[in-house]
């Protein structure tokens, strides 16, 4: 089992610190590894009780080196007199900006295929990420770097055909009572933000459904049994609000749309 990690050593007498990462095959936070620094390692070995070790993050081997580089950059380690690190994640051992060959990527991918993590390992990784939040500056940088890019994997035409063939004729069975209760609990109290509502409204404005689309919507509702409570709600007279400009009765949630469409 491999659980890569980012660690920090602090010299108790001076408060000076050293941040590093370990991602070797089979490594884990309790593997006894000290560090790779030729300066810090002898100092720790000479006086172990004078140093404190912390595990900052646990994750995939490749990811921990990027996290280490980001931390060193944010802490400006190379210019901090309290730091034993001599670079800001851009030195000889940094993964930042490193380009892997297709062959190397293939090897890395093959190494991950079929790999399973123990529950304790997953729990540790989850715990280590709790409360971690990117700084506003970091989020802005990520946003800028992703502008104009398609996020996620776009399947090829061949892959789409395979997915389509696999799903053709597939019928999902009825949901169990437990599953329905879980879905209901998840959605309880959920409300879209005003921004999301505005986006959805703009996307549907002026949209005209085709006859085929209408027929599909109609067919999808057939055979659905409504509870007595739902039927009672549907039979209840709808509350209408008169438009202040033309007097047309509208549902309260449709009044603003009516005014915008007819009177602007």
Secondary structure as UniProt FT lines:
FT   STRAND          4..11
FT   TURN            12..14
FT   STRAND          17..22
FT   TURN            25..26
FT   TURN            29..30
FT   TURN            38..39
FT   HELIX           40..46
FT   HELIX           48..50
FT   STRAND          51..59
FT   HELIX           61..75
FT   HELIX           77..79
FT   TURN            81..82
FT   TURN            92..93
FT   TURN            96..97
FT   HELIX           102..112
FT   TURN            113..114
FT   HELIX           119..129
FT   TURN            130..131
FT   HELIX           136..146
FT   TURN            147..148
FT   HELIX           157..167
FT   TURN            168..169
FT   HELIX           177..187
FT   TURN            188..189
FT   HELIX           194..204
FT   TURN            205..206
FT   HELIX           211..221
FT   TURN            222..223
FT   HELIX           228..235
FT   STRAND          240..242
FT   TURN            244..246
FT   STRAND          249..251
FT   HELIX           252..254
FT   HELIX           255..262
//
